[in-house]
Amino acid sequence: MLSLDESSELQPDKVSADRVSTATESNVVFADFFELKNKVLISMANFAINRVSYTLTVKSVSTMEQLRKKCANGKLT
């Protein structure tokens, strides 16, 4: 999970942090993200395919609904 310090441009009272997870037979995805003004910045995705772990930094901004749909489909692209 990303941490916000006092020098961050994001105002802590306007940011909510959460974790979305999804699992299929072949992979498990966990995404940490921040929501700011109905937009979501995905900070990090950790996933495992065939028991091999990968860490991916994802630089994309989407709405919460789009993020949940992507996670439900097992895709974070």
N, CA, C and O atoms as a Maestro MAE file, in Angstrom:
{
 s_m_m2io_version
 :::
 2.0.0
}

f_m_ct {
 s_m_title
 :::
 protein
 m_atom[308] {
  # First column is atom index #
  i_m_mmod_type
  r_m_x_coord
  r_m_y_coord
  r_m_z_coord
  i_m_residue_number
  s_m_chain_name
  s_m_pdb_residue_name
  s_m_pdb_atom_name
  i_m_atomic_number
  :::
  1 25 0.851 -1.185 0.000 1 A "MET " " N  " 7
  2 3 0.000 0.000 0.000 1 A "MET " " CA " 6
  3 2 0.886 1.234 0.000 1 A "MET " " C  " 6
  4 15 1.860 1.291 0.751 1 A "MET " " O  " 8
  5 25 0.578 2.191 -0.801 2 A "LEU " " N  " 7
  6 3 1.333 3.434 -0.809 2 A "LEU " " CA " 6
  7 2 1.069 4.196 0.478 2 A "LEU " " C  " 6
  8 15 -0.021 4.126 1.046 2 A "LEU " " O  " 8
  9 25 2.068 4.914 0.923 3 A "SER " " N  " 7
  10 3 1.864 5.739 2.095 3 A "SER " " CA " 6
  11 2 1.931 7.200 1.680 3 A "SER " " C  " 6
  12 15 2.701 7.568 0.793 3 A "SER " " O  " 8
  13 25 1.138 8.009 2.311 4 A "LEU " " N  " 7
  14 3 1.124 9.440 2.030 4 A "LEU " " CA " 6
  15 2 1.829 10.162 3.162 4 A "LEU " " C  " 6
  16 15 1.510 9.952 4.333 4 A "LEU " " O  " 8
  17 25 2.788 11.014 2.819 5 A "ASP " " N  " 7
  18 3 3.440 11.789 3.858 5 A "ASP " " CA " 6
  19 2 2.943 13.230 3.785 5 A "ASP " " C  " 6
  20 15 2.143 13.578 2.917 5 A "ASP " " O  " 8
  21 25 3.422 14.054 4.696 6 A "GLU " " N  " 7
  22 3 2.922 15.425 4.788 6 A "GLU " " CA " 6
  23 2 3.254 16.244 3.553 6 A "GLU " " C  " 6
  24 15 2.557 17.218 3.265 6 A "GLU " " O  " 8
  25 25 4.290 15.884 2.818 7 A "SER " " N  " 7
  26 3 4.693 16.642 1.643 7 A "SER " " CA " 6
  27 2 3.939 16.222 0.386 7 A "SER " " C  " 6
  28 15 4.131 16.808 -0.680 7 A "SER " " O  " 8
  29 25 3.085 15.213 0.508 8 A "SER " " N  " 7
  30 3 2.343 14.720 -0.645 8 A "SER " " CA " 6
  31 2 1.386 15.781 -1.165 8 A "SER " " C  " 6
  32 15 0.812 16.552 -0.396 8 A "SER " " O  " 8
  33 25 1.222 15.808 -2.491 9 A "GLU " " N  " 7
  34 3 0.285 16.746 -3.087 9 A "GLU " " CA " 6
  35 2 -1.161 16.315 -2.858 9 A "GLU " " C  " 6
  36 15 -2.067 17.147 -2.905 9 A "GLU " " O  " 8
  37 25 -1.383 15.042 -2.613 10 A "LEU " " N  " 7
  38 3 -2.732 14.553 -2.368 10 A "LEU " " CA " 6
  39 2 -3.143 14.877 -0.942 10 A "LEU " " C  " 6
  40 15 -2.367 14.687 -0.006 10 A "LEU " " O  " 8
  41 25 -4.346 15.359 -0.781 11 A "GLN " " N  " 7
  42 3 -4.840 15.670 0.552 11 A "GLN " " CA " 6
  43 2 -5.408 14.401 1.166 11 A "GLN " " C  " 6
  44 15 -6.333 13.817 0.602 11 A "GLN " " O  " 8
  45 25 -4.884 13.952 2.309 12 A "PRO " " N  " 7
  46 3 -5.337 12.703 2.911 12 A "PRO " " CA " 6
  47 2 -6.843 12.630 3.144 12 A "PRO " " C  " 6
  48 15 -7.432 11.554 3.047 12 A "PRO " " O  " 8
  49 25 -7.472 13.767 3.451 13 A "ASP " " N  " 7
  50 3 -8.903 13.721 3.721 13 A "ASP " " CA " 6
  51 2 -9.738 13.556 2.450 13 A "ASP " " C  " 6
  52 15 -10.945 13.323 2.525 13 A "ASP " " O  " 8
  53 25 -9.097 13.675 1.284 14 A "LYS " " N  " 7
  54 3 -9.812 13.524 0.018 14 A "LYS " " CA " 6
  55 2 -9.444 12.227 -0.704 14 A "LYS " " C  " 6
  56 15 -9.901 11.978 -1.820 14 A "LYS " " O  " 8
  57 25 -8.621 11.414 -0.064 15 A "VAL " " N  " 7
  58 3 -8.133 10.189 -0.690 15 A "VAL " " CA " 6
  59 2 -8.578 8.986 0.123 15 A "VAL " " C  " 6
  60 15 -8.446 8.972 1.347 15 A "VAL " " O  " 8
  61 25 -9.099 7.990 -0.549 16 A "SER " " N  " 7
  62 3 -9.402 6.744 0.137 16 A "SER " " CA " 6
  63 2 -8.566 5.641 -0.475 16 A "SER " " C  " 6
  64 15 -8.418 5.577 -1.695 16 A "SER " " O  " 8
  65 25 -8.028 4.787 0.343 17 A "ALA " " N  " 7
  66 3 -7.204 3.680 -0.126 17 A "ALA " " CA " 6
  67 2 -7.965 2.383 0.090 17 A "ALA " " C  " 6
  68 15 -8.685 2.227 1.077 17 A "ALA " " O  " 8
  69 25 -7.800 1.465 -0.833 18 A "ASP " " N  " 7
  70 3 -8.546 0.220 -0.735 18 A "ASP " " CA " 6
  71 2 -7.780 -0.851 -1.483 18 A "ASP " " C  " 6
  72 15 -6.769 -0.579 -2.131 18 A "ASP " " O  " 8
  73 25 -8.276 -2.072 -1.386 19 A "ARG " " N  " 7
  74 3 -7.647 -3.183 -2.100 19 A "ARG " " CA " 6
  75 2 -8.741 -3.963 -2.795 19 A "ARG " " C  " 6
  76 15 -9.768 -4.289 -2.201 19 A "ARG " " O  " 8
  77 25 -8.504 -4.258 -4.068 20 A "VAL " " N  " 7
  78 3 -9.433 -5.067 -4.845 20 A "VAL " " CA " 6
  79 2 -8.723 -6.366 -5.173 20 A "VAL " " C  " 6
  80 15 -7.554 -6.358 -5.560 20 A "VAL " " O  " 8
  81 25 -9.410 -7.462 -5.024 21 A "SER " " N  " 7
  82 3 -8.786 -8.735 -5.343 21 A "SER " " CA " 6
  83 2 -9.734 -9.588 -6.164 21 A "SER " " C  " 6
  84 15 -10.955 -9.464 -6.066 21 A "SER " " O  " 8
  85 25 -9.156 -10.447 -6.966 22 A "THR " " N  " 7
  86 3 -9.937 -11.388 -7.745 22 A "THR " " CA " 6
  87 2 -9.111 -12.650 -7.913 22 A "THR " " C  " 6
  88 15 -7.881 -12.597 -7.889 22 A "THR " " O  " 8
  89 25 -9.763 -13.762 -8.079 23 A "ALA " " N  " 7
  90 3 -9.043 -15.020 -8.230 23 A "ALA " " CA " 6
  91 2 -9.700 -15.865 -9.306 23 A "ALA " " C  " 6
  92 15 -10.926 -15.926 -9.407 23 A "ALA " " O  " 8
  93 25 -8.877 -16.509 -10.100 24 A "THR " " N  " 7
  94 3 -9.359 -17.489 -11.063 24 A "THR " " CA " 6
  95 2 -8.559 -18.759 -10.826 24 A "THR " " C  " 6
  96 15 -7.744 -18.816 -9.904 24 A "THR " " O  " 8
  97 25 -8.778 -19.760 -11.632 25 A "GLU " " N  " 7
  98 3 -8.042 -21.009 -11.451 25 A "GLU " " CA " 6
  99 2 -6.549 -20.818 -11.680 25 A "GLU " " C  " 6
  100 15 -5.737 -21.513 -11.070 25 A "GLU " " O  " 8
  101 25 -6.176 -19.878 -12.558 26 A "SER " " N  " 7
  102 3 -4.773 -19.762 -12.938 26 A "SER " " CA " 6
  103 2 -4.048 -18.586 -12.301 26 A "SER " " C  " 6
  104 15 -2.818 -18.568 -12.274 26 A "SER " " O  " 8
  105 25 -4.782 -17.605 -11.788 27 A "ASN " " N  " 7
  106 3 -4.055 -16.461 -11.235 27 A "ASN " " CA " 6
  107 2 -4.840 -15.771 -10.136 27 A "ASN " " C  " 6
  108 15 -6.057 -15.917 -10.022 27 A "ASN " " O  " 8
  109 25 -4.121 -15.030 -9.348 28 A "VAL " " N  " 7
  110 3 -4.694 -14.234 -8.269 28 A "VAL " " CA " 6
  111 2 -4.158 -12.822 -8.428 28 A "VAL " " C  " 6
  112 15 -2.957 -12.631 -8.619 28 A "VAL " " O  " 8
  113 25 -5.028 -11.845 -8.353 29 A "VAL " " N  " 7
  114 3 -4.610 -10.459 -8.537 29 A "VAL " " CA " 6
  115 2 -5.009 -9.644 -7.321 29 A "VAL " " C  " 6
  116 15 -6.143 -9.728 -6.849 29 A "VAL " " O  " 8
  117 25 -4.072 -8.854 -6.817 30 A "PHE " " N  " 7
  118 3 -4.346 -7.904 -5.756 30 A "PHE " " CA " 6
  119 2 -3.896 -6.545 -6.248 30 A "PHE " " C  " 6
  120 15 -2.775 -6.405 -6.737 30 A "PHE " " O  " 8
  121 25 -4.736 -5.556 -6.130 31 A "ALA " " N  " 7
  122 3 -4.371 -4.215 -6.582 31 A "ALA " " CA " 6
  123 2 -4.590 -3.214 -5.465 31 A "ALA " " C  " 6
  124 15 -5.672 -3.147 -4.882 31 A "ALA " " O  " 8
  125 25 -3.567 -2.440 -5.173 32 A "ASP " " N  " 7
  126 3 -3.705 -1.336 -4.234 32 A "ASP " " CA " 6
  127 2 -3.938 -0.080 -5.049 32 A "ASP " " C  " 6
  128 15 -3.254 0.147 -6.047 32 A "ASP " " O  " 8
  129 25 -4.895 0.740 -4.637 33 A "PHE " " N  " 7
  130 3 -5.178 1.917 -5.423 33 A "PHE " " CA " 6
  131 2 -5.688 3.037 -4.540 33 A "PHE " " C  " 6
  132 15 -6.140 2.811 -3.417 33 A "PHE " " O  " 8
  133 25 -5.609 4.229 -5.057 34 A "PHE " " N  " 7
  134 3 -6.150 5.395 -4.375 34 A "PHE " " CA " 6
  135 2 -7.275 5.981 -5.215 34 A "PHE " " C  " 6
  136 15 -7.185 6.036 -6.442 34 A "PHE " " O  " 8
  137 25 -8.314 6.409 -4.559 35 A "GLU " " N  " 7
  138 3 -9.427 7.040 -5.252 35 A "GLU " " CA " 6
  139 2 -9.395 8.538 -4.936 35 A "GLU " " C  " 6
  140 15 -9.349 8.929 -3.770 35 A "GLU " " O  " 8
  141 25 -9.419 9.356 -5.959 36 A "LEU " " N  " 7
  142 3 -9.377 10.798 -5.790 36 A "LEU " " CA " 6
  143 2 -10.362 11.418 -6.770 36 A "LEU " " C  " 6
  144 15 -10.178 11.327 -7.983 36 A "LEU " " O  " 8
  145 25 -11.391 12.037 -6.253 37 A "LYS " " N  " 7
  146 3 -12.405 12.692 -7.083 37 A "LYS " " CA " 6
  147 2 -12.967 11.740 -8.136 37 A "LYS " " C  " 6
  148 15 -13.022 12.068 -9.321 37 A "LYS " " O  " 8
  149 25 -13.378 10.565 -7.690 38 A "ASN " " N  " 7
  150 3 -14.000 9.554 -8.549 38 A "ASN " " CA " 6
  151 2 -13.060 8.969 -9.601 38 A "ASN " " C  " 6
  152 15 -13.510 8.295 -10.528 38 A "ASN " " O  " 8
  153 25 -11.780 9.217 -9.467 39 A "LYS " " N  " 7
  154 3 -10.801 8.590 -10.343 39 A "LYS " " CA " 6
  155 2 -9.920 7.679 -9.496 39 A "LYS " " C  " 6
  156 15 -9.718 7.930 -8.308 39 A "LYS " " O  " 8
  157 25 -9.407 6.638 -10.101 40 A "VAL " " N  " 7
  158 3 -8.606 5.674 -9.369 40 A "VAL " " CA " 6
  159 2 -7.215 5.612 -9.965 40 A "VAL " " C  " 6
  160 15 -7.059 5.414 -11.170 40 A "VAL " " O  " 8
  161 25 -6.214 5.780 -9.138 41 A "LEU " " N  " 7
  162 3 -4.826 5.597 -9.553 41 A "LEU " " CA " 6
  163 2 -4.385 4.247 -9.023 41 A "LEU " " C  " 6
  164 15 -4.303 4.043 -7.812 41 A "LEU " " O  " 8
  165 25 -4.103 3.330 -9.925 42 A "ILE " " N  " 7
  166 3 -3.641 2.008 -9.512 42 A "ILE " " CA " 6
  167 2 -2.143 2.118 -9.256 42 A "ILE " " C  " 6
  168 15 -1.378 2.481 -10.149 42 A "ILE " " O  " 8
  169 25 -1.736 1.807 -8.049 43 A "SER " " N  " 7
  170 3 -0.340 1.998 -7.690 43 A "SER " " CA " 6
  171 2 0.498 0.752 -7.879 43 A "SER " " C  " 6
  172 15 1.642 0.835 -8.326 43 A "SER " " O  " 8
  173 25 -0.052 -0.392 -7.546 44 A "MET " " N  " 7
  174 3 0.744 -1.612 -7.605 44 A "MET " " CA " 6
  175 2 -0.177 -2.803 -7.755 44 A "MET " " C  " 6
  176 15 -1.223 -2.878 -7.110 44 A "MET " " O  " 8
  177 25 0.214 -3.728 -8.605 45 A "ALA " " N  " 7
  178 3 -0.547 -4.966 -8.743 45 A "ALA " " CA " 6
  179 2 0.388 -6.127 -8.472 45 A "ALA " " C  " 6
  180 15 1.449 -6.234 -9.087 45 A "ALA " " O  " 8
  181 25 0.002 -6.988 -7.565 46 A "ASN " " N  " 7
  182 3 0.770 -8.190 -7.273 46 A "ASN " " CA " 6
  183 2 -0.048 -9.378 -7.733 46 A "ASN " " C  " 6
  184 15 -1.215 -9.512 -7.364 46 A "ASN " " O  " 8
  185 25 0.547 -10.232 -8.528 47 A "PHE " " N  " 7
  186 3 -0.227 -11.352 -9.024 47 A "PHE " " CA " 6
  187 2 0.636 -12.595 -9.144 47 A "PHE " " C  " 6
  188 15 1.864 -12.519 -9.182 47 A "PHE " " O  " 8
  189 25 -0.023 -13.728 -9.203 48 A "ALA " " N  " 7
  190 3 0.681 -15.004 -9.322 48 A "ALA " " CA " 6
  191 2 0.052 -15.784 -10.472 48 A "ALA " " C  " 6
  192 15 -1.170 -15.906 -10.563 48 A "ALA " " O  " 8
  193 25 0.898 -16.304 -11.335 49 A "ILE " " N  " 7
  194 3 0.448 -17.158 -12.424 49 A "ILE " " CA " 6
  195 2 1.210 -18.477 -12.297 49 A "ILE " " C  " 6
  196 15 2.440 -18.505 -12.309 49 A "ILE " " O  " 8
  197 25 0.461 -19.552 -12.176 50 A "ASN " " N  " 7
  198 3 1.063 -20.869 -11.976 50 A "ASN " " CA " 6
  199 2 2.060 -20.852 -10.824 50 A "ASN " " C  " 6
  200 15 3.154 -21.410 -10.917 50 A "ASN " " O  " 8
  201 25 1.664 -20.209 -9.753 51 A "ARG " " N  " 7
  202 3 2.452 -20.120 -8.513 51 A "ARG " " CA " 6
  203 2 3.760 -19.357 -8.661 51 A "ARG " " C  " 6
  204 15 4.638 -19.464 -7.804 51 A "ARG " " O  " 8
  205 25 3.903 -18.586 -9.736 52 A "VAL " " N  " 7
  206 3 5.053 -17.695 -9.885 52 A "VAL " " CA " 6
  207 2 4.553 -16.286 -9.607 52 A "VAL " " C  " 6
  208 15 3.596 -15.830 -10.231 52 A "VAL " " O  " 8
  209 25 5.193 -15.601 -8.679 53 A "SER " " N  " 7
  210 3 4.733 -14.273 -8.275 53 A "SER " " CA " 6
  211 2 5.373 -13.184 -9.128 53 A "SER " " C  " 6
  212 15 6.549 -13.257 -9.482 53 A "SER " " O  " 8
  213 25 4.571 -12.177 -9.446 54 A "TYR " " N  " 7
  214 3 5.041 -11.025 -10.208 54 A "TYR " " CA " 6
  215 2 4.554 -9.763 -9.512 54 A "TYR " " C  " 6
  216 15 3.508 -9.759 -8.864 54 A "TYR " " O  " 8
  217 25 5.320 -8.707 -9.652 55 A "THR " " N  " 7
  218 3 4.892 -7.405 -9.162 55 A "THR " " CA " 6
  219 2 4.924 -6.447 -10.338 55 A "THR " " C  " 6
  220 15 5.912 -6.376 -11.069 55 A "THR " " O  " 8
  221 25 3.837 -5.712 -10.515 56 A "LEU " " N  " 7
  222 3 3.713 -4.822 -11.662 56 A "LEU " " CA " 6
  223 2 3.258 -3.457 -11.190 56 A "LEU " " C  " 6
  224 15 2.254 -3.341 -10.487 56 A "LEU " " O  " 8
  225 25 3.988 -2.426 -11.571 57 A "THR " " N  " 7
  226 3 3.538 -1.068 -11.295 57 A "THR " " CA " 6
  227 2 2.666 -0.633 -12.453 57 A "THR " " C  " 6
  228 15 3.094 -0.642 -13.607 57 A "THR " " O  " 8
  229 25 1.465 -0.258 -12.145 58 A "VAL " " N  " 7
  230 3 0.496 0.098 -13.176 58 A "VAL " " CA " 6
  231 2 0.246 1.592 -13.120 58 A "VAL " " C  " 6
  232 15 -0.139 2.131 -12.082 58 A "VAL " " O  " 8
  233 25 0.467 2.255 -14.239 59 A "LYS " " N  " 7
  234 3 0.240 3.694 -14.301 59 A "LYS " " CA " 6
  235 2 -0.998 3.944 -15.152 59 A "LYS " " C  " 6
  236 15 -0.903 4.204 -16.351 59 A "LYS " " O  " 8
  237 25 -2.141 3.862 -14.520 60 A "SER " " N  " 7
  238 3 -3.371 4.144 -15.243 60 A "SER " " CA " 6
  239 2 -4.376 4.748 -14.298 60 A "SER " " C  " 6
  240 15 -4.368 4.478 -13.097 60 A "SER " " O  " 8
  241 25 -5.233 5.561 -14.850 61 A "VAL " " N  " 7
  242 3 -6.281 6.182 -14.061 61 A "VAL " " CA " 6
  243 2 -7.608 5.817 -14.703 61 A "VAL " " C  " 6
  244 15 -7.794 5.979 -15.909 61 A "VAL " " O  " 8
  245 25 -8.521 5.327 -13.893 62 A "SER " " N  " 7
  246 3 -9.830 4.944 -14.397 62 A "SER " " CA " 6
  247 2 -10.868 5.220 -13.322 62 A "SER " " C  " 6
  248 15 -10.531 5.621 -12.208 62 A "SER " " O  " 8
  249 25 -12.112 5.006 -13.657 63 A "THR " " N  " 7
  250 3 -13.156 5.158 -12.647 63 A "THR " " CA " 6
  251 2 -13.206 3.894 -11.808 63 A "THR " " C  " 6
  252 15 -12.701 2.847 -12.214 63 A "THR " " O  " 8
  253 25 -13.811 3.996 -10.647 64 A "MET " " N  " 7
  254 3 -13.928 2.847 -9.752 64 A "MET " " CA " 6
  255 2 -14.674 1.709 -10.440 64 A "MET " " C  " 6
  256 15 -14.303 0.544 -10.297 64 A "MET " " O  " 8
  257 25 -15.718 2.044 -11.184 65 A "GLU " " N  " 7
  258 3 -16.506 1.016 -11.859 65 A "GLU " " CA " 6
  259 2 -15.664 0.272 -12.893 65 A "GLU " " C  " 6
  260 15 -15.754 -0.951 -13.001 65 A "GLU " " O  " 8
  261 25 -14.846 1.003 -13.653 66 A "GLN " " N  " 7
  262 3 -13.978 0.361 -14.638 66 A "GLN " " CA " 6
  263 2 -12.962 -0.539 -13.959 66 A "GLN " " C  " 6
  264 15 -12.671 -1.631 -14.446 66 A "GLN " " O  " 8
  265 25 -12.419 -0.085 -12.831 67 A "LEU " " N  " 7
  266 3 -11.429 -0.881 -12.111 67 A "LEU " " CA " 6
  267 2 -12.048 -2.181 -11.614 67 A "LEU " " C  " 6
  268 15 -11.444 -3.246 -11.742 67 A "LEU " " O  " 8
  269 25 -13.233 -2.102 -11.056 68 A "ARG " " N  " 7
  270 3 -13.881 -3.309 -10.550 68 A "ARG " " CA " 6
  271 2 -14.183 -4.288 -11.680 68 A "ARG " " C  " 6
  272 15 -14.060 -5.499 -11.498 68 A "ARG " " O  " 8
  273 25 -14.577 -3.773 -12.847 69 A "LYS " " N  " 7
  274 3 -14.839 -4.643 -13.997 69 A "LYS " " CA " 6
  275 2 -13.554 -5.328 -14.441 69 A "LYS " " C  " 6
  276 15 -13.558 -6.522 -14.743 69 A "LYS " " O  " 8
  277 25 -12.450 -4.577 -14.483 70 A "LYS " " N  " 7
  278 3 -11.169 -5.163 -14.879 70 A "LYS " " CA " 6
  279 2 -10.747 -6.249 -13.902 70 A "LYS " " C  " 6
  280 15 -10.286 -7.315 -14.311 70 A "LYS " " O  " 8
  281 25 -10.904 -5.980 -12.615 71 A "CYS " " N  " 7
  282 3 -10.515 -6.963 -11.615 71 A "CYS " " CA " 6
  283 2 -11.414 -8.192 -11.690 71 A "CYS " " C  " 6
  284 15 -10.950 -9.317 -11.507 71 A "CYS " " O  " 8
  285 25 -12.685 -7.979 -11.956 72 A "ALA " " N  " 7
  286 3 -13.617 -9.098 -12.058 72 A "ALA " " CA " 6
  287 2 -13.250 -9.991 -13.239 72 A "ALA " " C  " 6
  288 15 -13.486 -11.199 -13.212 72 A "ALA " " O  " 8
  289 25 -12.672 -9.385 -14.277 73 A "ASN " " N  " 7
  290 3 -12.252 -10.148 -15.452 73 A "ASN " " CA " 6
  291 2 -10.824 -10.679 -15.317 73 A "ASN " " C  " 6
  292 15 -10.328 -11.366 -16.209 73 A "ASN " " O  " 8
  293 25 -10.168 -10.361 -14.206 74 A "GLY " " N  " 7
  294 3 -8.801 -10.822 -13.992 74 A "GLY " " CA " 6
  295 2 -7.781 -10.072 -14.827 74 A "GLY " " C  " 6
  296 15 -6.684 -10.576 -15.071 74 A "GLY " " O  " 8
  297 25 -8.139 -8.855 -15.275 75 A "LYS " " N  " 7
  298 3 -7.235 -8.072 -16.119 75 A "LYS " " CA " 6
  299 2 -6.988 -6.717 -15.479 75 A "LYS " " C  " 6
  300 15 -7.920 -6.046 -15.035 75 A "LYS " " O  " 8
  301 25 -5.723 -6.325 -15.436 76 A "LEU " " N  " 7
  302 3 -5.363 -4.990 -14.959 76 A "LEU " " CA " 6
  303 2 -4.500 -4.334 -16.022 76 A "LEU " " C  " 6
  304 15 -3.302 -4.131 -15.828 76 A "LEU " " O  " 8
  305 25 -5.119 -4.008 -17.144 77 A "THR " " N  " 7
  306 3 -4.361 -3.398 -18.240 77 A "THR " " CA " 6
  307 2 -4.942 -2.055 -18.591 77 A "THR " " C  " 6
  308 15 -4.442 -1.382 -19.493 77 A "THR " " O  " 8
  :::
 }
 m_bond[307] {
  # First column is bond index #
  i_m_from
  i_m_to
  i_m_order
  :::
  1 1 2 1
  2 2 3 1
  3 3 4 2
  4 3 5 1
  5 5 6 1
  6 6 7 1
  7 7 8 2
  8 7 9 1
  9 9 10 1
  10 10 11 1
  11 11 12 2
  12 11 13 1
  13 13 14 1
  14 14 15 1
  15 15 16 2
  16 15 17 1
  17 17 18 1
  18 18 19 1
  19 19 20 2
  20 19 21 1
  21 21 22 1
  22 22 23 1
  23 23 24 2
  24 23 25 1
  25 25 26 1
  26 26 27 1
  27 27 28 2
  28 27 29 1
  29 29 30 1
  30 30 31 1
  31 31 32 2
  32 31 33 1
  33 33 34 1
  34 34 35 1
  35 35 36 2
  36 35 37 1
  37 37 38 1
  38 38 39 1
  39 39 40 2
  40 39 41 1
  41 41 42 1
  42 42 43 1
  43 43 44 2
  44 43 45 1
  45 45 46 1
  46 46 47 1
  47 47 48 2
  48 47 49 1
  49 49 50 1
  50 50 51 1
  51 51 52 2
  52 51 53 1
  53 53 54 1
  54 54 55 1
  55 55 56 2
  56 55 57 1
  57 57 58 1
  58 58 59 1
  59 59 60 2
  60 59 61 1
  61 61 62 1
  62 62 63 1
  63 63 64 2
  64 63 65 1
  65 65 66 1
  66 66 67 1
  67 67 68 2
  68 67 69 1
  69 69 70 1
  70 70 71 1
  71 71 72 2
  72 71 73 1
  73 73 74 1
  74 74 75 1
  75 75 76 2
  76 75 77 1
  77 77 78 1
  78 78 79 1
  79 79 80 2
  80 79 81 1
  81 81 82 1
  82 82 83 1
  83 83 84 2
  84 83 85 1
  85 85 86 1
  86 86 87 1
  87 87 88 2
  88 87 89 1
  89 89 90 1
  90 90 91 1
  91 91 92 2
  92 91 93 1
  93 93 94 1
  94 94 95 1
  95 95 96 2
  96 95 97 1
  97 97 98 1
  98 98 99 1
  99 99 100 2
  100 99 101 1
  101 101 102 1
  102 102 103 1
  103 103 104 2
  104 103 105 1
  105 105 106 1
  106 106 107 1
  107 107 108 2
  108 107 109 1
  109 109 110 1
  110 110 111 1
  111 111 112 2
  112 111 113 1
  113 113 114 1
  114 114 115 1
  115 115 116 2
  116 115 117 1
  117 117 118 1
  118 118 119 1
  119 119 120 2
  120 119 121 1
  121 121 122 1
  122 122 123 1
  123 123 124 2
  124 123 125 1
  125 125 126 1
  126 126 127 1
  127 127 128 2
  128 127 129 1
  129 129 130 1
  130 130 131 1
  131 131 132 2
  132 131 133 1
  133 133 134 1
  134 134 135 1
  135 135 136 2
  136 135 137 1
  137 137 138 1
  138 138 139 1
  139 139 140 2
  140 139 141 1
  141 141 142 1
  142 142 143 1
  143 143 144 2
  144 143 145 1
  145 145 146 1
  146 146 147 1
  147 147 148 2
  148 147 149 1
  149 149 150 1
  150 150 151 1
  151 151 152 2
  152 151 153 1
  153 153 154 1
  154 154 155 1
  155 155 156 2
  156 155 157 1
  157 157 158 1
  158 158 159 1
  159 159 160 2
  160 159 161 1
  161 161 162 1
  162 162 163 1
  163 163 164 2
  164 163 165 1
  165 165 166 1
  166 166 167 1
  167 167 168 2
  168 167 169 1
  169 169 170 1
  170 170 171 1
  171 171 172 2
  172 171 173 1
  173 173 174 1
  174 174 175 1
  175 175 176 2
  176 175 177 1
  177 177 178 1
  178 178 179 1
  179 179 180 2
  180 179 181 1
  181 181 182 1
  182 182 183 1
  183 183 184 2
  184 183 185 1
  185 185 186 1
  186 186 187 1
  187 187 188 2
  188 187 189 1
  189 189 190 1
  190 190 191 1
  191 191 192 2
  192 191 193 1
  193 193 194 1
  194 194 195 1
  195 195 196 2
  196 195 197 1
  197 197 198 1
  198 198 199 1
  199 199 200 2
  200 199 201 1
  201 201 202 1
  202 202 203 1
  203 203 204 2
  204 203 205 1
  205 205 206 1
  206 206 207 1
  207 207 208 2
  208 207 209 1
  209 209 210 1
  210 210 211 1
  211 211 212 2
  212 211 213 1
  213 213 214 1
  214 214 215 1
  215 215 216 2
  216 215 217 1
  217 217 218 1
  218 218 219 1
  219 219 220 2
  220 219 221 1
  221 221 222 1
  222 222 223 1
  223 223 224 2
  224 223 225 1
  225 225 226 1
  226 226 227 1
  227 227 228 2
  228 227 229 1
  229 229 230 1
  230 230 231 1
  231 231 232 2
  232 231 233 1
  233 233 234 1
  234 234 235 1
  235 235 236 2
  236 235 237 1
  237 237 238 1
  238 238 239 1
  239 239 240 2
  240 239 241 1
  241 241 242 1
  242 242 243 1
  243 243 244 2
  244 243 245 1
  245 245 246 1
  246 246 247 1
  247 247 248 2
  248 247 249 1
  249 249 250 1
  250 250 251 1
  251 251 252 2
  252 251 253 1
  253 253 254 1
  254 254 255 1
  255 255 256 2
  256 255 257 1
  257 257 258 1
  258 258 259 1
  259 259 260 2
  260 259 261 1
  261 261 262 1
  262 262 263 1
  263 263 264 2
  264 263 265 1
  265 265 266 1
  266 266 267 1
  267 267 268 2
  268 267 269 1
  269 269 270 1
  270 270 271 1
  271 271 272 2
  272 271 273 1
  273 273 274 1
  274 274 275 1
  275 275 276 2
  276 275 277 1
  277 277 278 1
  278 278 279 1
  279 279 280 2
  280 279 281 1
  281 281 282 1
  282 282 283 1
  283 283 284 2
  284 283 285 1
  285 285 286 1
  286 286 287 1
  287 287 288 2
  288 287 289 1
  289 289 290 1
  290 290 291 1
  291 291 292 2
  292 291 293 1
  293 293 294 1
  294 294 295 1
  295 295 296 2
  296 295 297 1
  297 297 298 1
  298 298 299 1
  299 299 300 2
  300 299 301 1
  301 301 302 1
  302 302 303 1
  303 303 304 2
  304 303 305 1
  305 305 306 1
  306 306 307 1
  307 307 308 2
  :::
 }
}
